[in-house]
């Protein structure tokens, strides 16, 4: 299981070595409360991100959607980037995700792929 692997420094060291070699980044979904993956990525100098919020777990009710939107707003006031994860593996969860996307856009958030986080069109000054 991935969540178990994120608690093992040897495994994460190997994973980060491969990611660094291939120029990839790492997203720690934080499914384990004792994950060390983000710290291992930092040690290896691999660009890394941490999940801030699970969108659809454990329930996908309208009430839960409102709660999640409130949490996104709170996080957005404290952070420049909010990372939200969804497990969209059936039609019902897809509809929930579509509602979330529509609503979060009306709140003024811009959705971007994780690969674009922290990137700008401004050239680096050498």
The 8 nearest C-alpha neighbors of each residue, nearest first, counted from 0:
[[1, 3, 2, 4, 5, 30, 6, 31],
 [0, 2, 4, 3, 5, 30, 6, 31],
 [1, 3, 5, 4, 31, 0, 30, 6],
 [4, 2, 1, 0, 5, 6, 7, 31],
 [3, 5, 1, 6, 7, 2, 10, 0],
 [6, 4, 34, 36, 2, 3, 7, 35],
 [5, 7, 34, 4, 35, 3, 33, 8],
 [8, 6, 4, 10, 9, 5, 11, 3],
 [7, 9, 11, 10, 12, 6, 35, 39],
 [10, 8, 12, 11, 7, 13, 14, 4],
 [11, 9, 13, 12, 7, 8, 14, 4],
 [10, 12, 14, 8, 13, 9, 15, 36],
 [13, 11, 9, 15, 10, 14, 8, 16],
 [12, 14, 16, 10, 11, 15, 9, 17],
 [15, 13, 11, 17, 16, 12, 10, 18],
 [14, 16, 18, 12, 17, 13, 40, 11],
 [17, 15, 13, 19, 14, 18, 12, 20],
 [16, 18, 20, 14, 15, 19, 21, 13],
 [19, 17, 23, 15, 21, 20, 16, 22],
 [20, 18, 22, 16, 21, 17, 45, 15],
 [19, 21, 17, 18, 22, 16, 23, 15],
 [20, 22, 18, 19, 23, 17, 16, 24],
 [23, 21, 19, 20, 18, 24, 45, 17],
 [24, 22, 18, 21, 19, 25, 45, 46],
 [23, 25, 46, 47, 45, 18, 26, 22],
 [26, 24, 47, 48, 27, 46, 23, 45],
 [27, 25, 48, 49, 47, 28, 24, 50],
 [26, 28, 49, 29, 50, 37, 48, 36],
 [27, 29, 50, 30, 26, 49, 84, 31],
 [30, 28, 31, 27, 50, 34, 32, 49],
 [29, 31, 28, 2, 32, 34, 27, 1],
 [30, 32, 29, 33, 34, 2, 3, 5],
 [33, 31, 34, 29, 30, 6, 35, 2],
 [32, 34, 31, 6, 35, 5, 29, 30],
 [35, 33, 6, 5, 31, 36, 32, 29],
 [34, 36, 6, 38, 37, 5, 39, 33],
 [37, 35, 39, 5, 38, 34, 11, 40],
 [38, 36, 40, 39, 35, 27, 47, 41],
 [37, 39, 41, 40, 35, 36, 42, 43],
 [40, 38, 36, 42, 41, 37, 35, 43],
 [41, 39, 45, 43, 37, 38, 42, 15],
 [40, 42, 44, 38, 43, 39, 45, 37],
 [43, 41, 39, 40, 44, 38, 45, 37],
 [42, 44, 40, 41, 45, 39, 15, 16],
 [45, 43, 41, 42, 40, 46, 19, 39],
 [44, 46, 40, 43, 19, 24, 41, 47],
 [47, 45, 24, 44, 25, 40, 48, 41],
 [48, 46, 25, 24, 26, 45, 40, 37],
 [49, 47, 26, 27, 25, 50, 37, 46],
 [50, 48, 27, 26, 28, 51, 29, 82],
 [49, 51, 28, 82, 52, 83, 27, 29],
 [52, 50, 82, 83, 81, 49, 53, 84],
 [53, 51, 83, 50, 54, 84, 82, 71],
 [54, 52, 84, 55, 83, 56, 85, 51],
 [53, 55, 85, 84, 52, 56, 83, 67],
 [56, 54, 59, 85, 58, 53, 57, 86],
 [57, 55, 58, 53, 54, 59, 85, 86],
 [56, 58, 55, 59, 53, 54, 63, 60],
 [59, 57, 56, 55, 60, 63, 54, 64],
 [60, 58, 55, 63, 95, 61, 64, 92],
 [59, 61, 63, 62, 58, 64, 95, 55],
 [60, 62, 64, 63, 65, 59, 95, 66],
 [63, 61, 65, 60, 64, 66, 59, 67],
 [62, 64, 66, 60, 61, 65, 67, 59],
 [65, 63, 61, 67, 62, 66, 68, 60],
 [66, 64, 68, 62, 63, 67, 69, 61],
 [65, 67, 63, 69, 64, 68, 70, 62],
 [66, 68, 70, 64, 69, 65, 63, 71],
 [69, 67, 71, 65, 70, 66, 64, 72],
 [68, 70, 72, 66, 67, 71, 65, 73],
 [69, 71, 67, 73, 72, 68, 74, 66],
 [72, 70, 68, 74, 69, 73, 75, 67],
 [71, 73, 75, 69, 70, 74, 68, 76],
 [74, 72, 70, 76, 75, 71, 69, 77],
 [73, 75, 71, 77, 76, 72, 78, 70],
 [76, 74, 72, 78, 73, 77, 71, 81],
 [75, 77, 73, 74, 78, 72, 79, 71],
 [78, 76, 74, 75, 73, 79, 80, 72],
 [79, 77, 75, 80, 76, 74, 81, 73],
 [80, 78, 75, 81, 77, 76, 74, 117],
 [79, 81, 78, 82, 75, 116, 74, 117],
 [80, 82, 51, 75, 83, 74, 78, 79],
 [81, 83, 50, 51, 80, 52, 84, 49],
 [84, 82, 52, 51, 53, 50, 54, 81],
 [85, 83, 53, 54, 52, 50, 82, 86],
 [84, 86, 54, 55, 87, 53, 83, 96],
 [87, 85, 88, 55, 84, 92, 56, 54],
 [86, 88, 92, 93, 85, 89, 96, 90],
 [87, 89, 86, 92, 90, 93, 91, 85],
 [88, 90, 92, 91, 87, 93, 86, 94],
 [91, 89, 93, 92, 94, 88, 87, 95],
 [90, 92, 94, 93, 89, 95, 59, 87],
 [93, 91, 95, 87, 94, 90, 89, 96],
 [92, 94, 90, 96, 95, 91, 87, 97],
 [95, 93, 97, 91, 92, 96, 98, 90],
 [94, 96, 92, 98, 93, 97, 99, 91],
 [97, 95, 99, 93, 94, 98, 92, 100],
 [96, 98, 94, 100, 99, 95, 93, 101],
 [99, 97, 95, 101, 96, 100, 102, 94],
 [98, 100, 96, 102, 97, 101, 103, 95],
 [101, 99, 97, 103, 98, 102, 96, 104],
 [100, 102, 98, 104, 99, 103, 97, 105],
 [101, 103, 105, 99, 104, 100, 98, 106],
 [102, 104, 106, 100, 105, 101, 108, 99],
 [103, 105, 108, 107, 106, 102, 101, 100],
 [106, 104, 102, 107, 103, 101, 108, 100],
 [107, 105, 103, 104, 108, 102, 72, 68],
 [108, 106, 104, 105, 109, 103, 102, 72],
 [109, 107, 104, 106, 103, 110, 105, 75],
 [110, 108, 104, 111, 107, 103, 106, 105],
 [111, 109, 108, 112, 104, 100, 103, 113],
 [110, 112, 113, 109, 115, 116, 114, 108],
 [113, 111, 114, 115, 110, 116, 82, 109],
 [112, 114, 115, 116, 111, 82, 48, 26],
 [113, 115, 112, 116, 24, 111, 118, 117],
 [116, 114, 113, 118, 112, 117, 111, 119],
 [117, 115, 113, 118, 114, 112, 111, 80],
 [118, 116, 115, 119, 114, 80, 113, 79],
 [119, 117, 115, 116, 120, 114, 121, 113],
 [120, 118, 121, 117, 122, 115, 116, 123],
 [119, 121, 122, 118, 123, 117, 115, 116],
 [120, 122, 119, 123, 118, 124, 117, 125],
 [123, 121, 120, 124, 119, 125, 118, 117],
 [122, 124, 125, 121, 120, 119, 118, 117],
 [123, 125, 122, 121, 120, 119, 118, 117],
 [124, 123, 122, 121, 120, 119, 118, 117]]
